[in-house]
Amino acid sequence: MRGDLCHWLLAWLNHGEYKGAHILAASTCDLMITNNLGWYGHKFVHHGGGDIGFGSFICFSPELGLGVAVLVNSDNINANRIGYQSLWILEEMIENQK
């Protein structure tokens, strides 16, 4: 379904709540987030993967309220790099609005 990863990201960014329903307990979210990457003093949760002909990457920061999902139809394009650079741009945009 189109937008599934965006819905999934929104649930994580809202600590297990989506469209007014608690689909995961906040304590469950805390337990499941074990892979934290420190970036400019903020915590990010990330995962990537791929196979012949495609790649994927998802990364989010509940602390910043930012998340990005990248899907590519190529094994020659670095989805991780696109994802991290997109988050960096979004974070800079938010900081510049303050």
QUIKA-V689087 format. One record per helix or strand of 2 or more residues. SS is the DSSP state (a for helix, b for strand). FROM is the first residue (numbers start at 1). TO is the last residue. If there is no record, write none. Layout:
# QUIKA-V689087
{{SS,FROM,TO} {SS,FROM,TO}}
This chain:
# QUIKA-V689087
{{a,4,13} {b,17,18} {b,21,22} {a,26,32} {b,36,39} {b,42,51} {b,54,61} {b,66,72} {a,79,97}}
